[in-house]
Amino acid sequence: MPNAYTDDEMISHGTFISKWKANKKDVEKNNDVVTYSLTGSSNIKQTVAPIKELY
């Protein structure tokens, strides 16, 4: 294991998936919010990259 990762905690695949889903939900929770100002409106969409299972 590279030295850069020696302090990282190993987690199971299931724990990773549940943390990924929670992060995705948190990041995308404000996607339907429209902000209005004197010059117009804006709607910023944030996304999380999909997981690509290789097996």
N, C-alpha and C positions, 0 to 999 in steps of 0.2 A: 504494500500500500504506500503511495507517495506520502511524503512528510506533510504536505499541505492538508491532507485529510485525516491525520492521526487524532485530532480532537473531535472529529465528527462522530455522531452517534449512529450506529447501524440500526435500521428499522426493517420490519418485514414488508413484503409486497403489499399486503392488505392495509397496513398502516400508511404506507406511501399513497395508495389510492384514496383512502379516506381524507388524508391531509390535502391531496391535490384537489379533490372535490370541494372541500371546505374553502380552499384558496380561490378556486374558480368561482364559487358562489359569492364570496366576498368581493372579488374584483368586478364581477359583472352585475352587482346589485343595483348600481345607479345607471345602467345603460338606457333606461327609459326616461331619464330626467332630462328635461329641456330647460336651458337657461336663457332667460330673456334679458335684453339690455336695450338701450336707446338706439343702438345701431343694428339690431336684429336679434336673432336667436341662434343657439348652437346646441348640438347634441353630440356628445363625445361617446363613442362606443369603445369599450375596453374588452379585450378577449384574452383568454389563456390558451396557449398552444395545446392541441389535443395530444393525448397519450398514444403512442404507437407501440402496441404490443408486438413483440417479435417472435412469440412462440404460441 
